[in-house]
Amino acid sequence: MASKRRRLSRSGEFDRVYRDGSSHATRYLVLYTFPRKDEEREDVRLGVSVSRRIGGAVDRNKVKRTLREAFWGLADELPPRHDFVIVARAEINDLIEKDGMDGVKRDLEEALAKARST
């Protein structure tokens, strides 16, 4: 489990990533990336956004846990001093049911590859 300081928690932090970062979409999620240049800390921070279209609280929390676990499983591939926000699309439940964690990791790797190529 990621420590609290490796998470985006304030709406202003999310807004900065949305406003000043770049977005990379797949069928199941949108990945926003924002390089932090002025901060000394090297760690990567993550925020996850899951709307009510996904389902009830139990479903949304399951999606958030799955996205966080898949993201931190790819930690070796992440650039330092970046903030990331993952926005789940409504179809993510289908991916989790069909392919589980492996499917989510593949989709996240695809979004990260798009982010690196820009």
N, CA, C and O atoms as a GROMACS GRO file, in nm:
protein
  472
    1MET      N    1   0.085  -0.118   0.000
    1MET     CA    2   0.000   0.000   0.000
    1MET      C    3   0.088   0.124   0.000
    1MET      O    4   0.186   0.131   0.074
    2ALA      N    5   0.054   0.220  -0.083
    2ALA     CA    6   0.132   0.342  -0.093
    2ALA      C    7   0.110   0.428   0.031
    2ALA      O    8   0.000   0.435   0.085
    3SER      N    9   0.218   0.492   0.074
    3SER     CA   10   0.204   0.580   0.189
    3SER      C   11   0.123   0.702   0.150
    3SER      O   12   0.107   0.732   0.032
    4LYS      N   13   0.071   0.772   0.249
    4LYS     CA   14  -0.016   0.886   0.223
    4LYS      C   15   0.054   0.994   0.141
    4LYS      O   16  -0.010   1.059   0.058
    5ARG      N   17   0.182   1.014   0.163
    5ARG     CA   18   0.249   1.122   0.090
    5ARG      C   19   0.269   1.090  -0.058
    5ARG      O   20   0.306   1.179  -0.135
    6ARG      N   21   0.246   0.968  -0.097
    6ARG     CA   22   0.258   0.932  -0.238
    6ARG      C   23   0.122   0.938  -0.309
    6ARG      O   24   0.107   0.888  -0.420
    7ARG      N   25   0.025   0.999  -0.242
    7ARG     CA   26  -0.108   1.014  -0.300
    7ARG      C   27  -0.143   1.160  -0.316
    7ARG      O   28  -0.105   1.244  -0.234
    8LEU      N   29  -0.215   1.191  -0.421
    8LEU     CA   30  -0.274   1.323  -0.435
    8LEU      C   31  -0.404   1.320  -0.357
    8LEU      O   32  -0.485   1.228  -0.375
    9SER      N   33  -0.426   1.418  -0.272
    9SER     CA   34  -0.546   1.413  -0.190
    9SER      C   35  -0.629   1.541  -0.196
    9SER      O   36  -0.749   1.537  -0.170
   10ARG      N   37  -0.568   1.650  -0.231
   10ARG     CA   38  -0.641   1.778  -0.234
   10ARG      C   39  -0.691   1.808  -0.374
   10ARG      O   40  -0.626   1.773  -0.473
   11SER      N   41  -0.804   1.872  -0.382
   11SER     CA   42  -0.862   1.901  -0.514
   11SER      C   43  -0.770   1.993  -0.594
   11SER      O   44  -0.767   1.984  -0.717
   12GLY      N   45  -0.696   2.081  -0.528
   12GLY     CA   46  -0.603   2.168  -0.597
   12GLY      C   47  -0.491   2.091  -0.666
   12GLY      O   48  -0.446   2.130  -0.774
   13GLU      N   49  -0.447   1.982  -0.604
   13GLU     CA   50  -0.344   1.898  -0.665
   13GLU      C   51  -0.398   1.829  -0.790
   13GLU      O   52  -0.331   1.822  -0.892
   14PHE      N   53  -0.521   1.778  -0.780
   14PHE     CA   54  -0.584   1.717  -0.897
   14PHE      C   55  -0.602   1.821  -1.008
   14PHE      O   56  -0.572   1.794  -1.124
   15ASP      N   57  -0.650   1.939  -0.971
   15ASP     CA   58  -0.674   2.045  -1.070
   15ASP      C   59  -0.546   2.083  -1.143
   15ASP      O   60  -0.548   2.107  -1.264
   16ARG      N   61  -0.434   2.089  -1.071
   16ARG     CA   62  -0.306   2.124  -1.135
   16ARG      C   63  -0.267   2.019  -1.238
   16ARG      O   64  -0.220   2.054  -1.347
   17VAL      N   65  -0.287   1.893  -1.205
   17VAL     CA   66  -0.253   1.786  -1.300
   17VAL      C   67  -0.345   1.793  -1.421
   17VAL      O   68  -0.299   1.780  -1.535
   18TYR      N   69  -0.476   1.813  -1.398
   18TYR     CA   70  -0.570   1.824  -1.510
   18TYR      C   71  -0.537   1.944  -1.599
   18TYR      O   72  -0.535   1.933  -1.722
   19ARG      N   73  -0.511   2.058  -1.536
   19ARG     CA   74  -0.492   2.184  -1.609
   19ARG      C   75  -0.357   2.191  -1.681
   19ARG      O   76  -0.351   2.229  -1.798
   20ASP      N   77  -0.250   2.156  -1.612
   20ASP     CA   78  -0.115   2.177  -1.665
   20ASP      C   79  -0.049   2.050  -1.718
   20ASP      O   80   0.056   2.058  -1.783
   21GLY      N   81  -0.108   1.935  -1.692
   21GLY     CA   82  -0.049   1.810  -1.736
   21GLY      C   83  -0.097   1.769  -1.875
   21GLY      O   84  -0.167   1.844  -1.943
   22SER      N   85  -0.059   1.650  -1.915
   22SER     CA   86  -0.103   1.597  -2.044
   22SER      C   87  -0.187   1.472  -2.018
   22SER      O   88  -0.168   1.403  -1.918
   23SER      N   89  -0.279   1.444  -2.109
   23SER     CA   90  -0.368   1.328  -2.091
   23SER      C   91  -0.343   1.226  -2.201
   23SER      O   92  -0.309   1.259  -2.314
   24HIS      N   93  -0.363   1.100  -2.164
   24HIS     CA   94  -0.342   0.988  -2.254
   24HIS      C   95  -0.452   0.887  -2.227
   24HIS      O   96  -0.461   0.832  -2.117
   25ALA      N   97  -0.538   0.863  -2.326
   25ALA     CA   98  -0.657   0.784  -2.305
   25ALA      C   99  -0.647   0.646  -2.368
   25ALA      O  100  -0.583   0.627  -2.472
   26THR      N  101  -0.710   0.551  -2.302
   26THR     CA  102  -0.732   0.418  -2.357
   26THR      C  103  -0.883   0.394  -2.348
   26THR      O  104  -0.959   0.482  -2.307
   27ARG      N  105  -0.924   0.277  -2.387
   27ARG     CA  106  -1.067   0.247  -2.382
   27ARG      C  107  -1.121   0.247  -2.239
   27ARG      O  108  -1.237   0.280  -2.216
   28TYR      N  109  -1.038   0.210  -2.143
   28TYR     CA  110  -1.085   0.188  -2.006
   28TYR      C  111  -1.046   0.298  -1.907
   28TYR      O  112  -1.105   0.306  -1.799
   29LEU      N  113  -0.949   0.381  -1.942
   29LEU     CA  114  -0.906   0.484  -1.847
   29LEU      C  115  -0.841   0.601  -1.919
   29LEU      O  116  -0.804   0.591  -2.036
   30VAL      N  117  -0.827   0.711  -1.846
   30VAL     CA  118  -0.752   0.826  -1.893
   30VAL      C  119  -0.642   0.851  -1.791
   30VAL      O  120  -0.668   0.859  -1.671
   31LEU      N  121  -0.519   0.863  -1.838
   31LEU     CA  122  -0.404   0.886  -1.752
   31LEU      C  123  -0.355   1.029  -1.774
   31LEU      O  124  -0.317   1.066  -1.886
   32TYR      N  125  -0.355   1.108  -1.668
   32TYR     CA  126  -0.301   1.244  -1.672
   32TYR      C  127  -0.164   1.241  -1.607
   32TYR      O  128  -0.146   1.180  -1.502
   33THR      N  129  -0.067   1.307  -1.669
   33THR     CA  130   0.068   1.314  -1.614
   33THR      C  131   0.111   1.459  -1.601
   33THR      O  132   0.078   1.542  -1.686
   34PHE      N  133   0.184   1.488  -1.496
   34PHE     CA  134   0.234   1.624  -1.473
   34PHE      C  135   0.373   1.616  -1.411
   34PHE      O  136   0.388   1.564  -1.300
   35PRO      N  137   0.476   1.666  -1.481
   35PRO     CA  138   0.612   1.665  -1.422
   35PRO      C  139   0.628   1.780  -1.323
   35PRO      O  140   0.601   1.895  -1.356
   36ARG      N  141   0.671   1.748  -1.202
   36ARG     CA  142   0.696   1.852  -1.101
   36ARG      C  143   0.842   1.891  -1.110
   36ARG      O  144   0.930   1.807  -1.090
   37LYS      N  145   0.869   2.014  -1.140
   37LYS     CA  146   1.008   2.060  -1.156
   37LYS      C  147   1.060   2.134  -1.033
   37LYS      O  148   1.181   2.133  -1.007
   38ASP      N  149   0.973   2.197  -0.958
   38ASP     CA  150   1.017   2.285  -0.850
   38ASP      C  151   1.030   2.216  -0.715
   38ASP      O  152   1.076   2.278  -0.619
   39GLU      N  153   0.992   2.092  -0.705
   39GLU     CA  154   0.995   2.024  -0.577
   39GLU      C  155   1.119   1.936  -0.564
   39GLU      O  156   1.170   1.882  -0.662
   40GLU      N  157   1.166   1.923  -0.441
   40GLU     CA  158   1.286   1.842  -0.416
   40GLU      C  159   1.256   1.694  -0.410
   40GLU      O  160   1.342   1.612  -0.445
   41ARG      N  161   1.136   1.658  -0.367
   41ARG     CA  162   1.104   1.516  -0.351
   41ARG      C  163   1.102   1.446  -0.486
   41ARG      O  164   1.046   1.497  -0.583
   42GLU      N  165   1.163   1.328  -0.490
   42GLU     CA  166   1.174   1.252  -0.614
   42GLU      C  167   1.056   1.158  -0.636
   42GLU      O  168   1.040   1.103  -0.746
   43ASP      N  169   0.974   1.137  -0.533
   43ASP     CA  170   0.874   1.032  -0.545
   43ASP      C  171   0.760   1.068  -0.640
   43ASP      O  172   0.730   1.185  -0.667
   44VAL      N  173   0.699   0.964  -0.689
   44VAL     CA  174   0.584   0.973  -0.778
   44VAL      C  175   0.459   0.976  -0.691
   44VAL      O  176   0.452   0.907  -0.589
   45ARG      N  177   0.360   1.058  -0.730
   45ARG     CA  178   0.235   1.064  -0.655
   45ARG      C  179   0.119   1.026  -0.748
   45ARG      O  180   0.123   1.051  -0.868
   46LEU      N  181   0.018   0.965  -0.690
   46LEU     CA  182  -0.095   0.914  -0.767
   46LEU      C  183  -0.226   0.961  -0.707
   46LEU      O  184  -0.244   0.965  -0.585
   47GLY      N  185  -0.318   0.998  -0.796
   47GLY     CA  186  -0.457   1.025  -0.759
   47GLY      C  187  -0.546   0.940  -0.847
   47GLY      O  188  -0.515   0.916  -0.964
   48VAL      N  189  -0.656   0.892  -0.792
   48VAL     CA  190  -0.748   0.807  -0.867
   48VAL      C  191  -0.888   0.869  -0.858
   48VAL      O  192  -0.933   0.908  -0.750
   49SER      N  193  -0.954   0.878  -0.972
   49SER     CA  194  -1.089   0.933  -0.977
   49SER      C  195  -1.182   0.829  -1.041
   49SER      O  196  -1.159   0.784  -1.153
   50VAL      N  197  -1.286   0.792  -0.967
   50VAL     CA  198  -1.383   0.694  -1.015
   50VAL      C  199  -1.522   0.752  -0.992
   50VAL      O  200  -1.561   0.779  -0.879
   51SER      N  201  -1.596   0.772  -1.100
   51SER     CA  202  -1.727   0.836  -1.088
   51SER      C  203  -1.835   0.736  -1.048
   51SER      O  204  -1.813   0.615  -1.046
   52ARG      N  205  -1.951   0.789  -1.017
   52ARG     CA  206  -2.064   0.704  -0.977
   52ARG      C  207  -2.119   0.622  -1.092
   52ARG      O  208  -2.196   0.529  -1.070
   53ARG      N  209  -2.081   0.656  -1.214
   53ARG     CA  210  -2.124   0.575  -1.328
   53ARG      C  211  -2.068   0.433  -1.321
   53ARG      O  212  -2.122   0.341  -1.383
   54ILE      N  213  -1.960   0.416  -1.248
   54ILE     CA  214  -1.898   0.285  -1.232
   54ILE      C  215  -1.988   0.193  -1.151
   54ILE      O  216  -1.997   0.073  -1.179
   55GLY      N  217  -2.056   0.249  -1.052
   55GLY     CA  218  -2.143   0.168  -0.967
   55GLY      C  219  -2.149   0.225  -0.827
   55GLY      O  220  -2.116   0.342  -0.805
   56GLY      N  221  -2.192   0.143  -0.734
   56GLY     CA  222  -2.201   0.185  -0.594
   56GLY      C  223  -2.064   0.195  -0.530
   56GLY      O  224  -1.961   0.173  -0.593
   57ALA      N  225  -2.065   0.229  -0.402
   57ALA     CA  226  -1.940   0.252  -0.330
   57ALA      C  227  -1.850   0.128  -0.330
   57ALA      O  228  -1.728   0.140  -0.343
   58VAL      N  229  -1.908   0.011  -0.315
   58VAL     CA  230  -1.828  -0.112  -0.313
   58VAL      C  231  -1.757  -0.131  -0.446
   58VAL      O  232  -1.639  -0.163  -0.450
   59ASP      N  233  -1.830  -0.110  -0.556
   59ASP     CA  234  -1.770  -0.124  -0.689
   59ASP      C  235  -1.663  -0.020  -0.714
   59ASP      O  236  -1.556  -0.051  -0.767
   60ARG      N  237  -1.689   0.104  -0.675
   60ARG     CA  238  -1.591   0.212  -0.696
   60ARG      C  239  -1.464   0.186  -0.617
   60ARG      O  240  -1.354   0.206  -0.668
   61ASN      N  241  -1.479   0.142  -0.492
   61ASN     CA  242  -1.361   0.114  -0.411
   61ASN      C  243  -1.281  -0.003  -0.466
   61ASN      O  244  -1.158  -0.002  -0.459
   62LYS      N  245  -1.348  -0.104  -0.519
   62LYS     CA  246  -1.278  -0.217  -0.580
   62LYS      C  247  -1.198  -0.169  -0.700
   62LYS      O  248  -1.083  -0.211  -0.719
   63VAL      N  249  -1.256  -0.082  -0.782
   63VAL     CA  250  -1.186  -0.028  -0.899
   63VAL      C  251  -1.066   0.054  -0.854
   63VAL      O  252  -0.958   0.042  -0.911
   64LYS      N  253  -1.084   0.138  -0.752
   64LYS     CA  254  -0.972   0.220  -0.703
   64LYS      C  255  -0.858   0.134  -0.651
   64LYS      O  256  -0.741   0.159  -0.682
   65ARG      N  257  -0.891   0.032  -0.572
   65ARG     CA  258  -0.786  -0.059  -0.520
   65ARG      C  259  -0.712  -0.128  -0.634
   65ARG      O  260  -0.590  -0.139  -0.631
   66THR      N  261  -0.787  -0.173  -0.734
   66THR     CA  262  -0.726  -0.243  -0.847
   66THR      C  263  -0.635  -0.149  -0.925
   66THR      O  264  -0.524  -0.187  -0.963
   67LEU      N  265  -0.680  -0.027  -0.950
   67LEU     CA  266  -0.599   0.070  -1.024
   67LEU      C  267  -0.472   0.106  -0.949
   67LEU      O  268  -0.364   0.114  -1.008
   68ARG      N  269  -0.484   0.127  -0.818
   68ARG     CA  270  -0.365   0.160  -0.739
   68ARG      C  271  -0.264   0.046  -0.739
   68ARG      O  272  -0.145   0.068  -0.756
   69GLU      N  273  -0.313  -0.075  -0.720
   69GLU     CA  274  -0.224  -0.192  -0.717
   69GLU      C  275  -0.153  -0.210  -0.851
   69GLU      O  276  -0.033  -0.238  -0.855
   70ALA      N  277  -0.227  -0.195  -0.961
   70ALA     CA  278  -0.167  -0.208  -1.093
   70ALA      C  279  -0.065  -0.097  -1.117
   70ALA      O  280   0.042  -0.122  -1.171
   71PHE      N  281  -0.097   0.025  -1.076
   71PHE     CA  282  -0.007   0.138  -1.096
   71PHE      C  283   0.123   0.118  -1.019
   71PHE      O  284   0.232   0.133  -1.076
   72TRP      N  285   0.114   0.085  -0.892
   72TRP     CA  286   0.236   0.069  -0.812
   72TRP      C  287   0.312  -0.056  -0.852
   72TRP      O  288   0.431  -0.068  -0.822
   73GLY      N  289   0.247  -0.150  -0.917
   73GLY     CA  290   0.316  -0.266  -0.972
   73GLY      C  291   0.408  -0.229  -1.088
   73GLY      O  292   0.500  -0.303  -1.121
   74LEU      N  293   0.381  -0.114  -1.148
   74LEU     CA  294   0.462  -0.063  -1.259
   74LEU      C  295   0.558   0.047  -1.213
   74LEU      O  296   0.608   0.123  -1.296
   75ALA      N  297   0.583   0.058  -1.085
   75ALA     CA  298   0.660   0.168  -1.029
   75ALA      C  299   0.800   0.182  -1.089
   75ALA      O  300   0.852   0.293  -1.099
   76ASP      N  301   0.861   0.071  -1.129
   76ASP     CA  302   0.996   0.076  -1.185
   76ASP      C  303   1.000   0.151  -1.318
   76ASP      O  304   1.104   0.205  -1.356
   77GLU      N  305   0.888   0.155  -1.388
   77GLU     CA  306   0.882   0.218  -1.520
   77GLU      C  307   0.843   0.366  -1.513
   77GLU      O  308   0.841   0.433  -1.616
   78LEU      N  309   0.813   0.418  -1.394
   78LEU     CA  310   0.762   0.553  -1.381
   78LEU      C  311   0.876   0.654  -1.368
   78LEU      O  312   0.975   0.628  -1.301
   79PRO      N  313   0.861   0.770  -1.433
   79PRO     CA  314   0.963   0.874  -1.419
   79PRO      C  315   0.954   0.940  -1.282
   79PRO      O  316   0.845   0.952  -1.227
   80PRO      N  317   1.067   0.982  -1.225
   80PRO     CA  318   1.064   1.048  -1.094
   80PRO      C  319   1.000   1.187  -1.102
   80PRO      O  320   0.991   1.246  -1.210
   81ARG      N  321   0.957   1.237  -0.987
   81ARG     CA  322   0.900   1.373  -0.974
   81ARG      C  323   0.782   1.397  -1.069
   81ARG      O  324   0.775   1.501  -1.134
   82HIS      N  325   0.693   1.303  -1.077
   82HIS     CA  326   0.573   1.319  -1.158
   82HIS      C  327   0.449   1.294  -1.072
   82HIS      O  328   0.451   1.214  -0.979
   83ASP      N  329   0.343   1.366  -1.106
   83ASP     CA  330   0.212   1.339  -1.049
   83ASP      C  331   0.128   1.272  -1.156
   83ASP      O  332   0.133   1.310  -1.273
   84PHE      N  333   0.052   1.172  -1.117
   84PHE     CA  334  -0.036   1.100  -1.209
   84PHE      C  335  -0.176   1.100  -1.152
   84PHE      O  336  -0.196   1.088  -1.031
   85VAL      N  337  -0.275   1.114  -1.240
   85VAL     CA  338  -0.414   1.095  -1.203
   85VAL      C  339  -0.473   0.995  -1.302
   85VAL      O  340  -0.459   1.010  -1.423
   86ILE      N  341  -0.538   0.894  -1.248
   86ILE     CA  342  -0.606   0.794  -1.332
   86ILE      C  343  -0.755   0.818  -1.317
   86ILE      O  344  -0.809   0.816  -1.206
   87VAL      N  345  -0.822   0.839  -1.429
   87VAL     CA  346  -0.968   0.854  -1.430
   87VAL      C  347  -1.025   0.728  -1.496
   87VAL      O  348  -0.997   0.700  -1.612
   88ALA      N  349  -1.104   0.654  -1.420
   88ALA     CA  350  -1.161   0.529  -1.470
   88ALA      C  351  -1.282   0.560  -1.558
   88ALA      O  352  -1.365   0.644  -1.524
   89ARG      N  353  -1.290   0.491  -1.671
   89ARG     CA  354  -1.408   0.502  -1.757
   89ARG      C  355  -1.507   0.392  -1.718
   89ARG      O  356  -1.472   0.295  -1.651
   90ALA      N  357  -1.632   0.408  -1.762
   90ALA     CA  358  -1.739   0.318  -1.721
   90ALA      C  359  -1.712   0.172  -1.757
   90ALA      O  360  -1.759   0.082  -1.687
   91GLU      N  361  -1.636   0.146  -1.864
   91GLU     CA  362  -1.611   0.009  -1.909
   91GLU      C  363  -1.506  -0.065  -1.826
   91GLU      O  364  -1.482  -0.183  -1.850
   92ILE      N  365  -1.444   0.003  -1.729
   92ILE     CA  366  -1.336  -0.060  -1.652
   92ILE      C  367  -1.384  -0.184  -1.577
   92ILE      O  368  -1.308  -0.279  -1.560
   93ASN      N  369  -1.510  -0.184  -1.532
   93ASN     CA  370  -1.562  -0.302  -1.464
   93ASN      C  371  -1.558  -0.425  -1.553
   93ASN      O  372  -1.527  -0.535  -1.507
   94ASP      N  373  -1.588  -0.406  -1.682
   94ASP     CA  374  -1.582  -0.518  -1.776
   94ASP      C  375  -1.441  -0.574  -1.786
   94ASP      O  376  -1.422  -0.696  -1.789
   95LEU      N  377  -1.342  -0.484  -1.791
   95LEU     CA  378  -1.203  -0.527  -1.800
   95LEU      C  379  -1.161  -0.604  -1.675
   95LEU      O  380  -1.095  -0.707  -1.685
   96ILE      N  381  -1.199  -0.554  -1.558
   96ILE     CA  382  -1.161  -0.620  -1.433
   96ILE      C  383  -1.226  -0.757  -1.424
   96ILE      O  384  -1.161  -0.854  -1.382
   97GLU      N  385  -1.352  -0.767  -1.462
   97GLU     CA  386  -1.421  -0.897  -1.457
   97GLU      C  387  -1.362  -0.996  -1.557
   97GLU      O  388  -1.348  -1.114  -1.528
   98LYS      N  389  -1.327  -0.946  -1.676
   98LYS     CA  390  -1.280  -1.035  -1.783
   98LYS      C  391  -1.134  -1.075  -1.764
   98LYS      O  392  -1.101  -1.193  -1.768
   99ASP      N  393  -1.045  -0.976  -1.743
   99ASP     CA  394  -0.901  -1.002  -1.741
   99ASP      C  395  -0.835  -0.980  -1.605
   99ASP      O  396  -0.718  -1.015  -1.588
  100GLY      N  397  -0.905  -0.924  -1.510
  100GLY     CA  398  -0.851  -0.903  -1.376
  100GLY      C  399  -0.735  -0.803  -1.374
  100GLY      O  400  -0.729  -0.711  -1.456
  101MET      N  401  -0.646  -0.823  -1.280
  101MET     CA  402  -0.532  -0.733  -1.261
  101MET      C  403  -0.442  -0.727  -1.384
  101MET      O  404  -0.389  -0.621  -1.416
  102ASP      N  405  -0.423  -0.839  -1.451
  102ASP     CA  406  -0.337  -0.841  -1.570
  102ASP      C  407  -0.391  -0.749  -1.679
  102ASP      O  408  -0.314  -0.679  -1.745
  103GLY      N  409  -0.521  -0.749  -1.698
  103GLY     CA  410  -0.582  -0.662  -1.798
  103GLY      C  411  -0.565  -0.516  -1.764
  103GLY      O  412  -0.538  -0.434  -1.852
  104VAL      N  413  -0.581  -0.483  -1.637
  104VAL     CA  414  -0.566  -0.344  -1.593
  104VAL      C  415  -0.420  -0.300  -1.611
  104VAL      O  416  -0.394  -0.188  -1.655
  105LYS      N  417  -0.325  -0.387  -1.576
  105LYS     CA  418  -0.183  -0.354  -1.594
  105LYS      C  419  -0.151  -0.331  -1.741
  105LYS      O  420  -0.078  -0.237  -1.774
  106ARG      N  421  -0.203  -0.416  -1.829
  106ARG     CA  422  -0.179  -0.399  -1.973
  106ARG      C  423  -0.232  -0.265  -2.022
  106ARG      O  424  -0.165  -0.194  -2.097
  107ASP      N  425  -0.353  -0.230  -1.979
  107ASP     CA  426  -0.413  -0.105  -2.022
  107ASP      C  427  -0.335   0.015  -1.967
  107ASP      O  428  -0.316   0.114  -2.037
  108LEU      N  429  -0.291   0.005  -1.844
  108LEU     CA  430  -0.211   0.112  -1.784
  108LEU      C  431  -0.075   0.124  -1.852
  108LEU      O  432  -0.026   0.235  -1.873
  109GLU      N  433  -0.014   0.011  -1.887
  109GLU     CA  434   0.113   0.014  -1.961
  109GLU      C  435   0.094   0.081  -2.096
  109GLU      O  436   0.182   0.155  -2.141
  110GLU      N  437  -0.019   0.057  -2.162
  110GLU     CA  438  -0.048   0.121  -2.290
  110GLU      C  439  -0.056   0.273  -2.273
  110GLU      O  440  -0.002   0.348  -2.354
  111ALA      N  441  -0.124   0.319  -2.168
  111ALA     CA  442  -0.135   0.462  -2.142
  111ALA      C  443   0.001   0.523  -2.109
  111ALA      O  444   0.033   0.633  -2.154
  112LEU      N  445   0.082   0.451  -2.031
  112LEU     CA  446   0.216   0.500  -1.996
  112LEU      C  447   0.305   0.507  -2.122
  112LEU      O  448   0.385   0.600  -2.136
  113ALA      N  449   0.291   0.411  -2.211
  113ALA     CA  450   0.368   0.414  -2.336
  113ALA      C  451   0.330   0.536  -2.420
  113ALA      O  452   0.416   0.599  -2.480
  114LYS      N  453   0.202   0.568  -2.423
  114LYS     CA  454   0.157   0.689  -2.495
  114LYS      C  455   0.216   0.814  -2.430
  114LYS      O  456   0.255   0.908  -2.499
  115ALA      N  457   0.222   0.814  -2.298
  115ALA     CA  458   0.277   0.930  -2.226
  115ALA      C  459   0.426   0.947  -2.254
  115ALA      O  460   0.474   1.059  -2.269
  116ARG      N  461   0.499   0.836  -2.263
  116ARG     CA  462   0.643   0.846  -2.289
  116ARG      C  463   0.670   0.890  -2.432
  116ARG      O  464   0.772   0.955  -2.458
  117SER      N  465   0.582   0.857  -2.525
  117SER     CA  466   0.608   0.888  -2.667
  117SER      C  467   0.579   1.034  -2.700
  117SER      O  468   0.612   1.079  -2.810
  118THR      N  469   0.518   1.109  -2.609
  118THR     CA  470   0.490   1.249  -2.639
  118THR      C  471   0.593   1.341  -2.582
  118THR      O  472   0.584   1.462  -2.599
   0.00000   0.00000   0.00000
